[in-house]
Amino acid sequence: MASKKNSVTEKDTATKGQARRTFSRAQMLASGRYRDRQDLVSALLQDGRAYGIEEVDKLVEEFLKGKVN
């Protein structure tokens, strides 16, 4: 039973590790995930800062839902 607990813990740790991975602006722009929105992502992200995928997705979503003046 101890090995069962360890495998669950390892799985939880792996999931948390993936959620915390960060990438540079250049890496985000080079990824296929944002291929259709490279101009937008380029404008939203700053050089020299690391971003998580969830964070970039949120920035893009907020921008697209933003109010037009």
ROSE-4610 file (N, C-alpha, C; in Angstrom, 1 decimal, always signed):
// ROSE-4610
residu = [M/M/M/A/A/A/S/S/S/K/K/K/K/K/K/N/N/N/S/S/S/V/V/V/T/T/T/E/E/E/K/K/K/D/D/D/T/T/T/A/A/A/T/T/T/K/K/K/G/G/G/Q/Q/Q/A/A/A/R/R/R/R/R/R/T/T/T/F/F/F/S/S/S/R/R/R/A/A/A/Q/Q/Q/M/M/M/L/L/L/A/A/A/S/S/S/G/G/G/R/R/R/Y/Y/Y/R/R/R/D/D/D/R/R/R/Q/Q/Q/D/D/D/L/L/L/V/V/V/S/S/S/A/A/A/L/L/L/L/L/L/Q/Q/Q/D/D/D/G/G/G/R/R/R/A/A/A/Y/Y/Y/G/G/G/I/I/I/E/E/E/E/E/E/V/V/V/D/D/D/K/K/K/L/L/L/V/V/V/E/E/E/E/E/E/F/F/F/L/L/L/K/K/K/G/G/G/K/K/K/V/V/V/N/N/N]
num = [1/1/1/2/2/2/3/3/3/4/4/4/5/5/5/6/6/6/7/7/7/8/8/8/9/9/9/10/10/10/11/11/11/12/12/12/13/13/13/14/14/14/15/15/15/16/16/16/17/17/17/18/18/18/19/19/19/20/20/20/21/21/21/22/22/22/23/23/23/24/24/24/25/25/25/26/26/26/27/27/27/28/28/28/29/29/29/30/30/30/31/31/31/32/32/32/33/33/33/34/34/34/35/35/35/36/36/36/37/37/37/38/38/38/39/39/39/40/40/40/41/41/41/42/42/42/43/43/43/44/44/44/45/45/45/46/46/46/47/47/47/48/48/48/49/49/49/50/50/50/51/51/51/52/52/52/53/53/53/54/54/54/55/55/55/56/56/56/57/57/57/58/58/58/59/59/59/60/60/60/61/61/61/62/62/62/63/63/63/64/64/64/65/65/65/66/66/66/67/67/67/68/68/68/69/69/69]
x = [+0.8/+0.0/+0.9/+2.0/+2.9/+3.3/+3.5/+3.9/+2.7/+1.5/+0.4/+0.3/+0.6/+0.7/+1.7/+2.9/+4.0/+3.7/+3.0/+2.7/+1.7/+0.8/-0.2/+0.6/+1.5/+2.2/+3.1/+3.8/+4.6/+3.8/+2.6/+1.7/+1.3/+0.9/+0.5/+1.7/+2.9/+4.0/+4.3/+4.2/+4.5/+3.5/+2.2/+1.2/+1.5/+1.9/+2.2/+3.4/+4.4/+5.6/+5.3/+4.4/+4.0/+3.2/+2.5/+1.7/+2.6/+3.8/+4.7/+5.8/+5.8/+6.8/+6.6/+7.7/+7.6/+8.4/+8.1/+8.8/+9.0/+10.0/+10.3/+9.3/+9.3/+8.5/+8.8/+10.1/+10.5/+10.1/+10.1/+9.7/+8.2/+7.4/+6.0/+5.7/+6.4/+6.1/+6.5/+7.5/+8.0/+7.1/+6.3/+5.5/+4.3/+3.9/+2.8/+1.4/+1.4/+0.1/-0.4/+0.5/+0.1/+0.4/+0.5/+0.9/-0.1/-1.4/-2.4/-2.5/-1.9/-2.0/-0.6/+0.3/+1.7/+1.8/+1.1/+1.1/+0.5/-0.6/-1.2/-0.3/+0.2/+1.1/+2.3/+2.9/+4.1/+3.8/+2.6/+2.3/+2.0/+1.4/+1.0/+2.2/+3.2/+4.3/+5.5/+6.2/+7.4/+8.6/+9.7/+11.0/+11.5/+12.3/+13.0/+12.1/+10.9/+10.0/+9.6/+9.4/+8.9/+7.4/+6.7/+5.3/+4.9/+3.8/+3.3/+2.2/+1.9/+1.0/-0.4/-0.8/-2.1/-2.2/-1.1/-1.0/-1.2/-0.5/-0.6/-2.0/-2.6/-3.9/-4.9/-4.7/-5.6/-5.4/-4.1/-3.9/-4.6/-4.5/-5.1/-6.6/-7.1/-8.6/-9.1/-8.4/-8.9/-8.8/-7.8/-7.6/-8.8/-9.1/-10.1/-11.5/-11.7/-13.0/-13.1/-12.0/-11.9/-12.9/-13.2/-14.2/-13.6/-14.3/-13.9/-14.4/-13.5/-13.9/-14.4]
y = [-1.2/+0.0/+1.3/+1.2/+2.3/+2.8/+1.8/+2.2/+2.9/+2.6/+3.2/+4.7/+5.0/+6.4/+7.2/+6.6/+7.2/+7.6/+6.7/+6.9/+8.1/+8.2/+9.3/+10.6/+10.6/+11.8/+12.2/+11.2/+11.6/+12.2/+11.7/+12.2/+13.6/+13.9/+15.2/+16.2/+15.7/+16.6/+16.9/+15.9/+16.1/+17.1/+17.0/+18.0/+19.4/+19.5/+20.8/+21.4/+20.6/+21.0/+21.6/+20.9/+21.4/+22.7/+22.9/+24.2/+25.3/+25.1/+26.2/+26.4/+25.7/+25.9/+27.3/+28.0/+29.3/+29.4/+30.3/+30.4/+31.9/+32.2/+33.6/+34.0/+35.3/+35.8/+35.2/+35.0/+34.4/+33.0/+32.2/+30.9/+30.8/+31.7/+31.7/+32.0/+33.0/+33.3/+32.2/+31.4/+30.3/+29.1/+29.0/+27.8/+27.8/+26.6/+26.4/+26.8/+26.8/+27.2/+28.6/+29.5/+30.9/+31.3/+30.4/+30.7/+31.6/+31.5/+32.3/+33.7/+33.8/+35.1/+35.7/+35.5/+35.9/+37.4/+38.2/+39.6/+40.1/+39.5/+39.8/+39.4/+38.2/+37.8/+38.6/+39.0/+39.8/+41.2/+41.7/+43.0/+42.9/+41.8/+41.7/+41.3/+40.6/+40.1/+41.0/+41.0/+41.9/+41.1/+41.6/+40.9/+40.9/+39.8/+39.7/+39.1/+38.7/+38.2/+36.8/+35.9/+34.6/+34.5/+33.7/+33.6/+32.1/+31.8/+30.5/+30.4/+29.3/+29.1/+29.6/+29.3/+29.8/+31.3/+31.9/+33.3/+34.0/+33.5/+34.0/+33.8/+32.6/+32.4/+33.4/+33.7/+34.6/+36.1/+36.5/+37.8/+37.9/+36.9/+36.9/+37.0/+36.2/+36.1/+37.5/+38.1/+39.4/+40.4/+40.4/+41.4/+41.2/+40.0/+39.8/+40.1/+40.0/+40.4/+41.8/+42.6/+44.0/+44.8/+46.0/+46.9/+47.8/+48.0/+48.8/+50.2/+51.2/+52.6/+53.3]
z = [+0.0/+0.0/+0.0/+0.6/+0.6/-0.8/-1.7/-3.1/-3.8/-3.4/-4.0/-3.6/-2.4/-1.9/-2.6/-2.8/-3.5/-4.9/-5.6/-7.0/-7.1/-6.2/-6.2/-5.9/-5.0/-4.6/-5.8/-6.4/-7.6/-8.7/-8.9/-10.0/-9.6/-8.4/-7.9/-8.1/-7.7/-7.8/-9.3/-10.2/-11.6/-12.2/-11.8/-12.2/-11.7/-10.5/-10.0/-10.7/-11.0/-11.7/-13.0/-13.7/-15.1/-15.0/-14.0/-13.8/-13.5/-13.0/-12.6/-13.6/-14.7/-15.8/-16.4/-16.6/-17.2/-18.4/-19.3/-20.6/-20.9/-21.7/-22.1/-23.1/-23.4/-24.5/-25.8/-26.1/-27.4/-27.5/-26.4/-26.4/-26.6/-26.0/-26.3/-27.7/-28.3/-29.7/-30.6/-30.3/-31.1/-31.0/-30.0/-29.8/-30.8/-31.1/-32.1/-31.4/-30.1/-29.4/-29.8/-30.0/-30.2/-31.7/-32.6/-34.0/-34.6/-34.3/-34.9/-34.2/-33.1/-32.4/-32.0/-32.8/-32.5/-32.3/-33.1/-33.0/-31.7/-31.3/-30.0/-28.8/-28.8/-27.8/-27.7/-28.8/-28.9/-28.2/-28.4/-27.8/-26.3/-25.9/-24.5/-23.6/-24.1/-23.2/-23.3/-22.1/-22.0/-22.1/-22.7/-22.7/-21.3/-21.1/-19.8/-18.7/-19.0/-17.9/-18.3/-17.4/-17.6/-17.4/-18.3/-18.2/-18.2/-17.4/-17.5/-18.6/-19.1/-20.2/-19.8/-18.5/-18.0/-18.0/-17.6/-17.5/-18.9/-19.9/-21.2/-21.8/-21.5/-22.0/-21.3/-20.1/-19.4/-19.9/-20.2/-20.8/-22.1/-23.0/-24.3/-24.2/-23.3/-23.1/-22.6/-21.6/-21.1/-22.2/-23.0/-24.1/-25.1/-25.4/-26.4/-25.9/-24.6/-24.0/-23.6/-23.8/-23.4/-24.1/-23.5/-23.9/-25.0/-26.1/-27.2/-26.9/-27.0/-26.8/-28.0]
